[in-house]
Amino acid sequence: MTLIKTEALVLKTIPFQETSSIVRLFTKEQGKISVIAKGARRMKSALRGYLEPLNYIEAIYYFKITRDIQTLSKVDLLQSFFSNTRDIECTLYGTAVLEVIDKVVRDHQYDDEIFYLAVQILKNMDLHADQCIVLFADFLLAVADILGYKLDTSVCSQCKARLKTAIYNPGSGRLICRDCGRYTSSAYKLSEHEIQFLNDLPGCNFDIEVNISVEPSAAERITQLLIKYLSYHLDYPLNLKSLSLLSEISQ
């Protein structure tokens, strides 16, 4: 049995028995893992309040390779994202980041690049509530890039003509020009402004501060396109409950 100390994002917490919790963590050292937090729901527990989703923590846990669920020993809180805001929309976009991680990262898959990306995106969302949808789109674009599915917004995937406007081809998971897509059935026909929006997103460049002016409807369409794009290349649907809830609230 090994004692491991690592930074982690709390993805999900599930009550277990009378006083404990099963916690899904995305760790810097071992990727996505599950731990049991014994007695975490007791009123006087030192772990109480630290194991909520959207908390960024330093965790110490006992690791045994033959166990599916490890044993949590200690937690220090590094940051609680969105704890000082009443903006439910931004909180839901933050939760959507956690959902994407939970769906695209396999258990024990080491991926410090996605970990660093997620922490930076959540920090920026917490600081810039008015840019949350833009930052979420940037997160999706960067995840696709890290996973090896970089979206080419420069040229048509069929004729290689430079793209000013585009159509998302659901059959190939690529962008094509209007000429090549004249007979393509797609809900996503991108304007010149929307193509420029995609080009302006910094992707994996964490040093660039995102400050993009875009219509909310355009940002929402791009976000939905990127979810479709990732779903196509992952070969399973990214159904995000937080975005469904956000859609219900917005109606």
PyMOL commands that set and color helices and strands:
alter all, ss='L'
color gray80, all
select helices_A, chain A and resi 88-104+112-127+129-146+192-200+216-234+241-250
alter helices_A, ss='H'
color red, helices_A
select strands_A, chain A and resi 2-16+20-27+31-37+55-63+69-80+166-169+174-176+189-190
alter strands_A, ss='S'
color yellow, strands_A
deselect
rebuild
show_as cartoon
